[in-house]
Amino acid sequence: MTSLSPFALFEPKYCKGDLDIDGDGDSLDLHTLIDSFASGSGEGDINGDGKVNSSDLMLFLNNFGCNDCAK
């Protein structure tokens, strides 16, 4: 006999826009991104290419407002 278990394992969502790793993509993360954008490097390098540019901004905007990010 086969049956489905009523239990499941879930992993918290990781949001690329959660730069301060507090569990949500909010205005504090936006400030970090803006500061990094001005210098061209730093925490705002979301895609890991060594520069902070429009690609990072697009990744951030896709996650802005998430409140279920992994901590």
N, C-alpha and C positions, 0 to 999 in steps of 0.2 A: 504494500500500500504506500502510495506517495502522498505527501501533503505539503502545504506551504506553511512555513513558520510565520507566526504573527509578529516576529521581531525583525528589525532591519537595522543595519548600521548606516549612519549618516555622518558625513564629514562636513564641518562648517565651510561655508563658501569663502574663498579667498578673493578679496576685491583689490584689484590693482590700484584703485584710487584711494585706498586707505593708507596714506603715506605715514601717518603717525601711529598706525596699528592700534587704534582704540575701538575697532569694531564697526566703524561707519565711515562713509565717504562724505565729509562735510566741509564747512567753510575753513576749518583749521587746516585741512588737507589742501584746500585751494590756495591758502596763503603760502604753504610750503612749496607748492608747485610754482607759484608766481615768483617767489624768491629764487628758486632754482632756474626758472626760465630766464630770469634776468642775467644770471651768471653763466648759463649754458651748461651747467653740470650740477651734481648733487643728488639729493633725495628724490627729486622730480624725474629722474631718469627711470621711468616706469618700464620701458621696453628693454632696458639693459644694453643700449647701443653706445653708451658713453657720452651722449649728448641729451640735453633737454630741448625738445623742439615740438612741432605741431603733432607729431606721432604720439608723443607722451600726453599731450593735451587731449587728443581724441580718446585714448585709453582711459584717462581720468574721467572725462565726461560720460563715458559709457557706464561708469561705476558711481558717479556722483549721486548721492541720495540713498545709496545702499546702507542698510542698517543691520545687516545679518552677516557681516564679514567675520572671518576667523580672527581670534585675538592671539 
